[in-house]
């Protein structure tokens, strides 16, 4: 699993995308591979949207602009009026 994830990330970065969407990219990666991913993300010109719980990755990228989401920050659709 880790080797496939590493290949997928390498191919995505090699394609030089304008936007990179990553959802928990460090799952199944070793500590050294997380470090390599961090360096690759710092080197890319792409806009990066990253969802992660990885504390080390968050620390390494703490100077990046970020948006913290909470359940109250997510707009909810209006409720329909109750029927009589």
Residue pairs with C-beta under 8 A, 6 or more apart in sequence:
1 28
2 28
2 29
2 30
2 33
5 25
5 27
5 28
5 29
6 29
6 33
9 25
9 37
9 40
12 20
13 20
13 40
13 44
16 44
16 45
16 46
17 46
18 46
18 47
19 46
19 47
19 48
19 49
20 41
20 44
20 46
20 47
20 48
20 49
21 49
22 48
22 49
22 50
22 51
22 52
23 51
24 51
24 52
24 53
24 54
25 37
25 50
25 52
25 57
26 33
26 34
26 37
26 52
26 54
26 57
29 37
31 56
34 54
34 56
34 57
37 57
38 57
38 60
38 61
41 48
41 50
41 61
42 61
48 64
50 57
50 61
52 58
